């Protein structure tokens, strides 16, 4: 199973997920970490853990919530 994490803050839950993945307590592949906040420490945690896709998507770059969601889905589909 593949999954992604959406984070907007410190990433303490992400840290626990990464730790569980390393200990093989979660049998899945974390393929992406995406945040709507550029300064979210979760993005740093993901980079340090060598997560393949670490992305910041700025909601202000989109004319609507639907357009933002479409970009999010595009990344999720690309990363499976």
mmCIF file as gemmi writes it, N, C-alpha and C atoms, coordinates in Angstrom:
data_model
loop_
_atom_site.group_PDB
_atom_site.id
_atom_site.type_symbol
_atom_site.label_atom_id
_atom_site.label_alt_id
_atom_site.label_comp_id
_atom_site.label_asym_id
_atom_site.label_entity_id
_atom_site.label_seq_id
_atom_site.pdbx_PDB_ins_code
_atom_site.Cartn_x
_atom_site.Cartn_y
_atom_site.Cartn_z
_atom_site.occupancy
_atom_site.B_iso_or_equiv
_atom_site.pdbx_formal_charge
_atom_site.auth_seq_id
_atom_site.auth_asym_id
_atom_site.pdbx_PDB_model_num
ATOM 1 N N . UNK Axp A 1 ? 0.838 -1.164 0 1 0 ? 1 A 1
ATOM 2 C CA . UNK Axp A 1 ? 0 0 0 1 0 ? 1 A 1
ATOM 3 C C . UNK Axp A 1 ? 0.891 1.238 0 1 0 ? 1 A 1
ATOM 4 N N . UNK Axp A 2 ? 0.501 2.228 -0.771 1 0 ? 2 A 1
ATOM 5 C CA . UNK Axp A 2 ? 1.167 3.519 -0.804 1 0 ? 2 A 1
ATOM 6 C C . UNK Axp A 2 ? 0.289 4.546 -0.107 1 0 ? 2 A 1
ATOM 7 N N . UNK Axp A 3 ? 0.919 5.552 0.505 1 0 ? 3 A 1
ATOM 8 C CA . UNK Axp A 3 ? 0.142 6.607 1.123 1 0 ? 3 A 1
ATOM 9 C C . UNK Axp A 3 ? 0.933 7.904 1.137 1 0 ? 3 A 1
ATOM 10 N N . UNK Axp A 4 ? 0.232 8.985 1.415 1 0 ? 4 A 1
ATOM 11 C CA . UNK Axp A 4 ? 0.834 10.308 1.543 1 0 ? 4 A 1
ATOM 12 C C . UNK Axp A 4 ? 0.397 10.913 2.86 1 0 ? 4 A 1
ATOM 13 N N . UNK Axp A 5 ? 1.151 11.888 3.314 1 0 ? 5 A 1
ATOM 14 C CA . UNK Axp A 5 ? 0.805 12.615 4.526 1 0 ? 5 A 1
ATOM 15 C C . UNK Axp A 5 ? 0.628 14.078 4.155 1 0 ? 5 A 1
ATOM 16 N N . UNK Axp A 6 ? -0.482 14.648 4.589 1 0 ? 6 A 1
ATOM 17 C CA . UNK Axp A 6 ? -0.745 16.069 4.434 1 0 ? 6 A 1
ATOM 18 C C . UNK Axp A 6 ? -0.485 16.71 5.792 1 0 ? 6 A 1
ATOM 19 N N . UNK Axp A 7 ? 0.393 17.704 5.825 1 0 ? 7 A 1
ATOM 20 C CA . UNK Axp A 7 ? 0.779 18.305 7.098 1 0 ? 7 A 1
ATOM 21 C C . UNK Axp A 7 ? 0.833 19.818 6.961 1 0 ? 7 A 1
ATOM 22 N N . UNK Axp A 8 ? 0.592 20.502 8.065 1 0 ? 8 A 1
ATOM 23 C CA . UNK Axp A 8 ? 0.687 21.954 8.012 1 0 ? 8 A 1
ATOM 24 C C . UNK Axp A 8 ? 1.44 22.52 9.215 1 0 ? 8 A 1
ATOM 25 N N . UNK Axp A 9 ? 2.068 21.651 9.975 1 0 ? 9 A 1
ATOM 26 C CA . UNK Axp A 9 ? 2.745 22.13 11.172 1 0 ? 9 A 1
ATOM 27 C C . UNK Axp A 9 ? 4.049 21.424 11.437 1 0 ? 9 A 1
ATOM 28 N N . UNK Axp A 10 ? 4.259 21.115 12.693 1 0 ? 10 A 1
ATOM 29 C CA . UNK Axp A 10 ? 5.515 20.54 13.165 1 0 ? 10 A 1
ATOM 30 C C . UNK Axp A 10 ? 5.791 19.146 12.613 1 0 ? 10 A 1
ATOM 31 N N . UNK Axp A 11 ? 4.759 18.398 12.374 1 0 ? 11 A 1
ATOM 32 C CA . UNK Axp A 11 ? 4.956 17.053 11.835 1 0 ? 11 A 1
ATOM 33 C C . UNK Axp A 11 ? 5.248 16.001 12.876 1 0 ? 11 A 1
ATOM 34 N N . UNK Axp A 12 ? 4.732 16.185 14.092 1 0 ? 12 A 1
ATOM 35 C CA . UNK Axp A 12 ? 4.989 15.184 15.131 1 0 ? 12 A 1
ATOM 36 C C . UNK Axp A 12 ? 4.334 13.845 14.776 1 0 ? 12 A 1
ATOM 37 N N . UNK Axp A 13 ? 3.157 13.879 14.167 1 0 ? 13 A 1
ATOM 38 C CA . UNK Axp A 13 ? 2.542 12.627 13.72 1 0 ? 13 A 1
ATOM 39 C C . UNK Axp A 13 ? 3.359 12.015 12.59 1 0 ? 13 A 1
ATOM 40 N N . UNK Axp A 14 ? 3.872 12.852 11.701 1 0 ? 14 A 1
ATOM 41 C CA . UNK Axp A 14 ? 4.728 12.365 10.618 1 0 ? 14 A 1
ATOM 42 C C . UNK Axp A 14 ? 5.973 11.694 11.187 1 0 ? 14 A 1
ATOM 43 N N . UNK Axp A 15 ? 6.566 12.283 12.215 1 0 ? 15 A 1
ATOM 44 C CA . UNK Axp A 15 ? 7.749 11.695 12.845 1 0 ? 15 A 1
ATOM 45 C C . UNK Axp A 15 ? 7.436 10.296 13.369 1 0 ? 15 A 1
ATOM 46 N N . UNK Axp A 16 ? 6.277 10.149 13.986 1 0 ? 16 A 1
ATOM 47 C CA . UNK Axp A 16 ? 5.873 8.83 14.497 1 0 ? 16 A 1
ATOM 48 C C . UNK Axp A 16 ? 5.66 7.843 13.347 1 0 ? 16 A 1
ATOM 49 N N . UNK Axp A 17 ? 5.095 8.32 12.255 1 0 ? 17 A 1
ATOM 50 C CA . UNK Axp A 17 ? 4.88 7.453 11.091 1 0 ? 17 A 1
ATOM 51 C C . UNK Axp A 17 ? 6.22 7.016 10.503 1 0 ? 17 A 1
ATOM 52 N N . UNK Axp A 18 ? 7.142 7.949 10.347 1 0 ? 18 A 1
ATOM 53 C CA . UNK Axp A 18 ? 8.468 7.622 9.802 1 0 ? 18 A 1
ATOM 54 C C . UNK Axp A 18 ? 9.172 6.608 10.697 1 0 ? 18 A 1
ATOM 55 N N . UNK Axp A 19 ? 9.095 6.812 12.002 1 0 ? 19 A 1
ATOM 56 C CA . UNK Axp A 19 ? 9.714 5.878 12.952 1 0 ? 19 A 1
ATOM 57 C C . UNK Axp A 19 ? 9.097 4.484 12.817 1 0 ? 19 A 1
ATOM 58 N N . UNK Axp A 20 ? 7.778 4.42 12.718 1 0 ? 20 A 1
ATOM 59 C CA . UNK Axp A 20 ? 7.101 3.126 12.572 1 0 ? 20 A 1
ATOM 60 C C . UNK Axp A 20 ? 7.452 2.455 11.245 1 0 ? 20 A 1
ATOM 61 N N . UNK Axp A 21 ? 7.609 3.234 10.206 1 0 ? 21 A 1
ATOM 62 C CA . UNK Axp A 21 ? 8.014 2.66 8.91 1 0 ? 21 A 1
ATOM 63 C C . UNK Axp A 21 ? 9.408 2.049 8.997 1 0 ? 21 A 1
ATOM 64 N N . UNK Axp A 22 ? 10.331 2.765 9.639 1 0 ? 22 A 1
ATOM 65 C CA . UNK Axp A 22 ? 11.707 2.273 9.785 1 0 ? 22 A 1
ATOM 66 C C . UNK Axp A 22 ? 11.758 0.989 10.603 1 0 ? 22 A 1
ATOM 67 N N . UNK Axp A 23 ? 10.87 0.885 11.587 1 0 ? 23 A 1
ATOM 68 C CA . UNK Axp A 23 ? 10.826 -0.315 12.429 1 0 ? 23 A 1
ATOM 69 C C . UNK Axp A 23 ? 9.955 -1.412 11.818 1 0 ? 23 A 1
ATOM 70 N N . UNK Axp A 24 ? 9.434 -1.125 10.614 1 0 ? 24 A 1
ATOM 71 C CA . UNK Axp A 24 ? 8.584 -2.062 9.875 1 0 ? 24 A 1
ATOM 72 C C . UNK Axp A 24 ? 7.287 -2.402 10.613 1 0 ? 24 A 1
ATOM 73 N N . UNK Axp A 25 ? 6.832 -1.475 11.442 1 0 ? 25 A 1
ATOM 74 C CA . UNK Axp A 25 ? 5.546 -1.639 12.107 1 0 ? 25 A 1
ATOM 75 C C . UNK Axp A 25 ? 4.405 -1.248 11.177 1 0 ? 25 A 1
ATOM 76 N N . UNK Axp A 26 ? 4.733 -0.473 10.158 1 0 ? 26 A 1
ATOM 77 C CA . UNK Axp A 26 ? 3.785 -0.131 9.098 1 0 ? 26 A 1
ATOM 78 C C . UNK Axp A 26 ? 4.32 -0.735 7.814 1 0 ? 26 A 1
ATOM 79 N N . UNK Axp A 27 ? 3.535 -1.577 7.206 1 0 ? 27 A 1
ATOM 80 C CA . UNK Axp A 27 ? 3.964 -2.236 5.972 1 0 ? 27 A 1
ATOM 81 C C . UNK Axp A 27 ? 3.336 -1.506 4.79 1 0 ? 27 A 1
ATOM 82 N N . UNK Axp A 28 ? 3.938 -0.363 4.473 1 0 ? 28 A 1
ATOM 83 C CA . UNK Axp A 28 ? 3.433 0.489 3.397 1 0 ? 28 A 1
ATOM 84 C C . UNK Axp A 28 ? 4.568 1.402 2.964 1 0 ? 28 A 1
ATOM 85 N N . UNK Axp A 29 ? 4.304 2.168 1.918 1 0 ? 29 A 1
ATOM 86 C CA . UNK Axp A 29 ? 5.308 3.076 1.393 1 0 ? 29 A 1
ATOM 87 C C . UNK Axp A 29 ? 4.79 4.514 1.461 1 0 ? 29 A 1
ATOM 88 N N . UNK Axp A 30 ? 5.513 5.345 2.176 1 0 ? 30 A 1
ATOM 89 C CA . UNK Axp A 30 ? 5.163 6.76 2.262 1 0 ? 30 A 1
ATOM 90 C C . UNK Axp A 30 ? 5.756 7.454 1.04 1 0 ? 30 A 1
ATOM 91 N N . UNK Axp A 31 ? 4.908 7.787 0.095 1 0 ? 31 A 1
ATOM 92 C CA . UNK Axp A 31 ? 5.372 8.306 -1.188 1 0 ? 31 A 1
ATOM 93 C C . UNK Axp A 31 ? 5.414 9.813 -1.28 1 0 ? 31 A 1
ATOM 94 N N . UNK Axp A 32 ? 4.734 10.518 -0.397 1 0 ? 32 A 1
ATOM 95 C CA . UNK Axp A 32 ? 4.724 11.979 -0.495 1 0 ? 32 A 1
ATOM 96 C C . UNK Axp A 32 ? 4.326 12.615 0.828 1 0 ? 32 A 1
ATOM 97 N N . UNK Axp A 33 ? 4.911 13.779 1.064 1 0 ? 33 A 1
ATOM 98 C CA . UNK Axp A 33 ? 4.494 14.645 2.166 1 0 ? 33 A 1
ATOM 99 C C . UNK Axp A 33 ? 4.212 16 1.536 1 0 ? 33 A 1
ATOM 100 N N . UNK Axp A 34 ? 3.029 16.504 1.786 1 0 ? 34 A 1
ATOM 101 C CA . UNK Axp A 34 ? 2.573 17.738 1.154 1 0 ? 34 A 1
ATOM 102 C C . UNK Axp A 34 ? 2.058 18.673 2.237 1 0 ? 34 A 1
ATOM 103 N N . UNK Axp A 35 ? 2.405 19.965 2.094 1 0 ? 35 A 1
ATOM 104 C CA . UNK Axp A 35 ? 1.953 20.948 3.061 1 0 ? 35 A 1
ATOM 105 C C . UNK Axp A 35 ? 1.413 22.191 2.365 1 0 ? 35 A 1
ATOM 106 N N . UNK Axp A 36 ? 0.47 22.843 3.027 1 0 ? 36 A 1
ATOM 107 C CA . UNK Axp A 36 ? -0.044 24.119 2.541 1 0 ? 36 A 1
ATOM 108 C C . UNK Axp A 36 ? 0.65 25.286 3.24 1 0 ? 36 A 1
ATOM 109 N N . UNK Axp A 37 ? 1.685 24.965 4.026 1 0 ? 37 A 1
ATOM 110 C CA . UNK Axp A 37 ? 2.472 25.997 4.707 1 0 ? 37 A 1
ATOM 111 C C . UNK Axp A 37 ? 3.951 25.749 4.423 1 0 ? 37 A 1
ATOM 112 N N . UNK Axp A 38 ? 4.567 26.723 3.778 1 0 ? 38 A 1
ATOM 113 C CA . UNK Axp A 38 ? 5.962 26.579 3.359 1 0 ? 38 A 1
ATOM 114 C C . UNK Axp A 38 ? 6.914 26.373 4.525 1 0 ? 38 A 1
ATOM 115 N N . UNK Axp A 39 ? 6.593 26.953 5.664 1 0 ? 39 A 1
ATOM 116 C CA . UNK Axp A 39 ? 7.476 26.865 6.828 1 0 ? 39 A 1
ATOM 117 C C . UNK Axp A 39 ? 7.188 25.657 7.717 1 0 ? 39 A 1
ATOM 118 N N . UNK Axp A 40 ? 6.296 24.791 7.314 1 0 ? 40 A 1
ATOM 119 C CA . UNK Axp A 40 ? 5.949 23.623 8.131 1 0 ? 40 A 1
ATOM 120 C C . UNK Axp A 40 ? 7.181 22.748 8.353 1 0 ? 40 A 1
ATOM 121 N N . UNK Axp A 41 ? 7.501 22.485 9.601 1 0 ? 41 A 1
ATOM 122 C CA . UNK Axp A 41 ? 8.668 21.658 9.908 1 0 ? 41 A 1
ATOM 123 C C . UNK Axp A 41 ? 8.483 20.231 9.399 1 0 ? 41 A 1
ATOM 124 N N . UNK Axp A 42 ? 7.269 19.844 9.158 1 0 ? 42 A 1
ATOM 125 C CA . UNK Axp A 42 ? 7.002 18.51 8.6 1 0 ? 42 A 1
ATOM 126 C C . UNK Axp A 42 ? 7.741 18.318 7.272 1 0 ? 42 A 1
ATOM 127 N N . UNK Axp A 43 ? 7.854 19.368 6.472 1 0 ? 43 A 1
ATOM 128 C CA . UNK Axp A 43 ? 8.572 19.264 5.199 1 0 ? 43 A 1
ATOM 129 C C . UNK Axp A 43 ? 10.057 18.982 5.43 1 0 ? 43 A 1
ATOM 130 N N . UNK Axp A 44 ? 10.623 19.606 6.453 1 0 ? 44 A 1
ATOM 131 C CA . UNK Axp A 44 ? 12.023 19.348 6.814 1 0 ? 44 A 1
ATOM 132 C C . UNK Axp A 44 ? 12.189 17.905 7.283 1 0 ? 44 A 1
ATOM 133 N N . UNK Axp A 45 ? 11.265 17.452 8.114 1 0 ? 45 A 1
ATOM 134 C CA . UNK Axp A 45 ? 11.32 16.055 8.58 1 0 ? 45 A 1
ATOM 135 C C . UNK Axp A 45 ? 11.289 15.09 7.392 1 0 ? 45 A 1
ATOM 136 N N . UNK Axp A 46 ? 10.429 15.375 6.442 1 0 ? 46 A 1
ATOM 137 C CA . UNK Axp A 46 ? 10.302 14.501 5.273 1 0 ? 46 A 1
ATOM 138 C C . UNK Axp A 46 ? 11.592 14.49 4.452 1 0 ? 46 A 1
ATOM 139 N N . UNK Axp A 47 ? 12.171 15.66 4.24 1 0 ? 47 A 1
ATOM 140 C CA . UNK Axp A 47 ? 13.433 15.725 3.486 1 0 ? 47 A 1
ATOM 141 C C . UNK Axp A 47 ? 14.533 14.938 4.194 1 0 ? 47 A 1
ATOM 142 N N . UNK Axp A 48 ? 14.619 15.097 5.508 1 0 ? 48 A 1
ATOM 143 C CA . UNK Axp A 48 ? 15.637 14.379 6.292 1 0 ? 48 A 1
ATOM 144 C C . UNK Axp A 48 ? 15.443 12.871 6.215 1 0 ? 48 A 1
ATOM 145 N N . UNK Axp A 49 ? 14.201 12.437 6.038 1 0 ? 49 A 1
ATOM 146 C CA . UNK Axp A 49 ? 13.89 11.008 5.95 1 0 ? 49 A 1
ATOM 147 C C . UNK Axp A 49 ? 13.946 10.499 4.507 1 0 ? 49 A 1
ATOM 148 N N . UNK Axp A 50 ? 14.358 11.369 3.594 1 0 ? 50 A 1
ATOM 149 C CA . UNK Axp A 50 ? 14.471 11.004 2.178 1 0 ? 50 A 1
ATOM 150 C C . UNK Axp A 50 ? 13.158 10.547 1.562 1 0 ? 50 A 1
ATOM 151 N N . UNK Axp A 51 ? 12.087 11.204 1.947 1 0 ? 51 A 1
ATOM 152 C CA . UNK Axp A 51 ? 10.793 10.943 1.313 1 0 ? 51 A 1
ATOM 153 C C . UNK Axp A 51 ? 10.893 11.459 -0.119 1 0 ? 51 A 1
ATOM 154 N N . UNK Axp A 52 ? 10.459 10.671 -1.059 1 0 ? 52 A 1
ATOM 155 C CA . UNK Axp A 52 ? 10.642 11.001 -2.479 1 0 ? 52 A 1
ATOM 156 C C . UNK Axp A 52 ? 10.048 12.355 -2.853 1 0 ? 52 A 1
ATOM 157 N N . UNK Axp A 53 ? 8.809 12.594 -2.523 1 0 ? 53 A 1
ATOM 158 C CA . UNK Axp A 53 ? 8.158 13.844 -2.893 1 0 ? 53 A 1
ATOM 159 C C . UNK Axp A 53 ? 7.786 14.634 -1.653 1 0 ? 53 A 1
ATOM 160 N N . UNK Axp A 54 ? 8.368 15.825 -1.569 1 0 ? 54 A 1
ATOM 161 C CA . UNK Axp A 54 ? 8.055 16.76 -0.501 1 0 ? 54 A 1
ATOM 162 C C . UNK Axp A 54 ? 7.61 18.033 -1.209 1 0 ? 54 A 1
ATOM 163 N N . UNK Axp A 55 ? 6.367 18.425 -0.996 1 0 ? 55 A 1
ATOM 164 C CA . UNK Axp A 55 ? 5.826 19.541 -1.76 1 0 ? 55 A 1
ATOM 165 C C . UNK Axp A 55 ? 5.117 20.56 -0.885 1 0 ? 55 A 1
ATOM 166 N N . UNK Axp A 56 ? 5.31 21.82 -1.254 1 0 ? 56 A 1
ATOM 167 C CA . UNK Axp A 56 ? 4.555 22.927 -0.68 1 0 ? 56 A 1
ATOM 168 C C . UNK Axp A 56 ? 3.597 23.402 -1.758 1 0 ? 56 A 1
ATOM 169 N N . UNK Axp A 57 ? 2.324 23.432 -1.434 1 0 ? 57 A 1
ATOM 170 C CA . UNK Axp A 57 ? 1.32 23.944 -2.358 1 0 ? 57 A 1
ATOM 171 C C . UNK Axp A 57 ? 0.675 25.15 -1.681 1 0 ? 57 A 1
ATOM 172 N N . UNK Axp A 58 ? 0.892 26.303 -2.256 1 0 ? 58 A 1
ATOM 173 C CA . UNK Axp A 58 ? 0.375 27.534 -1.672 1 0 ? 58 A 1
ATOM 174 C C . UNK Axp A 58 ? -1.073 27.747 -2.091 1 0 ? 58 A 1
ATOM 175 N N . UNK Axp A 59 ? -1.987 27.71 -1.155 1 0 ? 59 A 1
ATOM 176 C CA . UNK Axp A 59 ? -3.404 27.904 -1.497 1 0 ? 59 A 1
ATOM 177 C C . UNK Axp A 59 ? -3.676 29.254 -2.174 1 0 ? 59 A 1
ATOM 178 N N . UNK Axp A 60 ? -2.843 30.244 -1.883 1 0 ? 60 A 1
ATOM 179 C CA . UNK Axp A 60 ? -3.029 31.573 -2.464 1 0 ? 60 A 1
ATOM 180 C C . UNK Axp A 60 ? -2.733 31.607 -3.963 1 0 ? 60 A 1
ATOM 181 N N . UNK Axp A 61 ? -2.075 30.565 -4.468 1 0 ? 61 A 1
ATOM 182 C CA . UNK Axp A 61 ? -1.751 30.487 -5.893 1 0 ? 61 A 1
ATOM 183 C C . UNK Axp A 61 ? -2.929 30.022 -6.738 1 0 ? 61 A 1
ATOM 184 N N . UNK Axp A 62 ? -4.046 29.697 -6.105 1 0 ? 62 A 1
ATOM 185 C CA . UNK Axp A 62 ? -5.185 29.123 -6.816 1 0 ? 62 A 1
ATOM 186 C C . UNK Axp A 62 ? -6.408 30.02 -6.68 1 0 ? 62 A 1
ATOM 187 N N . UNK Axp A 63 ? -7.197 30.037 -7.708 1 0 ? 63 A 1
ATOM 188 C CA . UNK Axp A 63 ? -8.376 30.903 -7.735 1 0 ? 63 A 1
ATOM 189 C C . UNK Axp A 63 ? -9.536 30.36 -6.9 1 0 ? 63 A 1
ATOM 190 N N . UNK Axp A 64 ? -9.466 29.066 -6.573 1 0 ? 64 A 1
ATOM 191 C CA . UNK Axp A 64 ? -10.548 28.453 -5.8 1 0 ? 64 A 1
ATOM 192 C C . UNK Axp A 64 ? -10.027 27.246 -5.045 1 0 ? 64 A 1
ATOM 193 N N . UNK Axp A 65 ? -10.825 26.807 -4.106 1 0 ? 65 A 1
ATOM 194 C CA . UNK Axp A 65 ? -10.489 25.59 -3.359 1 0 ? 65 A 1
ATOM 195 C C . UNK Axp A 65 ? -10.46 24.391 -4.301 1 0 ? 65 A 1
ATOM 196 N N . UNK Axp A 66 ? -11.359 24.39 -5.257 1 0 ? 66 A 1
ATOM 197 C CA . UNK Axp A 66 ? -11.421 23.297 -6.232 1 0 ? 66 A 1
ATOM 198 C C . UNK Axp A 66 ? -10.13 23.207 -7.043 1 0 ? 66 A 1
ATOM 199 N N . UNK Axp A 67 ? -9.565 24.36 -7.434 1 0 ? 67 A 1
ATOM 200 C CA . UNK Axp A 67 ? -8.31 24.379 -8.198 1 0 ? 67 A 1
ATOM 201 C C . UNK Axp A 67 ? -7.153 23.876 -7.332 1 0 ? 67 A 1
ATOM 202 N N . UNK Axp A 68 ? -7.142 24.288 -6.064 1 0 ? 68 A 1
ATOM 203 C CA . UNK Axp A 68 ? -6.125 23.798 -5.124 1 0 ? 68 A 1
ATOM 204 C C . UNK Axp A 68 ? -6.233 22.283 -4.981 1 0 ? 68 A 1
ATOM 205 N N . UNK Axp A 69 ? -7.449 21.797 -4.765 1 0 ? 69 A 1
ATOM 206 C CA . UNK Axp A 69 ? -7.67 20.362 -4.612 1 0 ? 69 A 1
ATOM 207 C C . UNK Axp A 69 ? -7.267 19.587 -5.863 1 0 ? 69 A 1
ATOM 208 N N . UNK Axp A 70 ? -7.5 20.17 -7.028 1 0 ? 70 A 1
ATOM 209 C CA . UNK Axp A 70 ? -7.123 19.512 -8.284 1 0 ? 70 A 1
ATOM 210 C C . UNK Axp A 70 ? -5.607 19.349 -8.353 1 0 ? 70 A 1
ATOM 211 N N . UNK Axp A 71 ? -4.855 20.367 -7.936 1 0 ? 71 A 1
ATOM 212 C CA . UNK Axp A 71 ? -3.387 20.263 -7.93 1 0 ? 71 A 1
ATOM 213 C C . UNK Axp A 71 ? -2.931 19.213 -6.927 1 0 ? 71 A 1
ATOM 214 N N . UNK Axp A 72 ? -3.553 19.188 -5.771 1 0 ? 72 A 1
ATOM 215 C CA . UNK Axp A 72 ? -3.232 18.185 -4.761 1 0 ? 72 A 1
ATOM 216 C C . UNK Axp A 72 ? -3.472 16.785 -5.316 1 0 ? 72 A 1
ATOM 217 N N . UNK Axp A 73 ? -4.602 16.568 -5.94 1 0 ? 73 A 1
ATOM 218 C CA . UNK Axp A 73 ? -4.904 15.256 -6.526 1 0 ? 73 A 1
ATOM 219 C C . UNK Axp A 73 ? -3.922 14.886 -7.638 1 0 ? 73 A 1
ATOM 220 N N . UNK Axp A 74 ? -3.501 15.88 -8.405 1 0 ? 74 A 1
ATOM 221 C CA . UNK Axp A 74 ? -2.513 15.626 -9.457 1 0 ? 74 A 1
ATOM 222 C C . UNK Axp A 74 ? -1.214 15.06 -8.864 1 0 ? 74 A 1
ATOM 223 N N . UNK Axp A 75 ? -0.747 15.664 -7.787 1 0 ? 75 A 1
ATOM 224 C CA . UNK Axp A 75 ? 0.47 15.174 -7.128 1 0 ? 75 A 1
ATOM 225 C C . UNK Axp A 75 ? 0.248 13.787 -6.55 1 0 ? 75 A 1
ATOM 226 N N . UNK Axp A 76 ? -0.873 13.588 -5.885 1 0 ? 76 A 1
ATOM 227 C CA . UNK Axp A 76 ? -1.163 12.283 -5.285 1 0 ? 76 A 1
ATOM 228 C C . UNK Axp A 76 ? -1.241 11.183 -6.34 1 0 ? 76 A 1
ATOM 229 N N . UNK Axp A 77 ? -1.886 11.46 -7.452 1 0 ? 77 A 1
ATOM 230 C CA . UNK Axp A 77 ? -1.969 10.455 -8.516 1 0 ? 77 A 1
ATOM 231 C C . UNK Axp A 77 ? -0.594 10.166 -9.098 1 0 ? 77 A 1
ATOM 232 N N . UNK Axp A 78 ? 0.195 11.218 -9.325 1 0 ? 78 A 1
ATOM 233 C CA . UNK Axp A 78 ? 1.544 11.046 -9.881 1 0 ? 78 A 1
ATOM 234 C C . UNK Axp A 78 ? 2.389 10.152 -8.968 1 0 ? 78 A 1
ATOM 235 N N . UNK Axp A 79 ? 2.253 10.339 -7.673 1 0 ? 79 A 1
ATOM 236 C CA . UNK Axp A 79 ? 3.051 9.573 -6.715 1 0 ? 79 A 1
ATOM 237 C C . UNK Axp A 79 ? 2.404 8.253 -6.311 1 0 ? 79 A 1
ATOM 238 N N . UNK Axp A 80 ? 1.248 7.989 -6.836 1 0 ? 80 A 1
ATOM 239 C CA . UNK Axp A 80 ? 0.514 6.758 -6.594 1 0 ? 80 A 1
ATOM 240 C C . UNK Axp A 80 ? 0.272 6.493 -5.114 1 0 ? 80 A 1
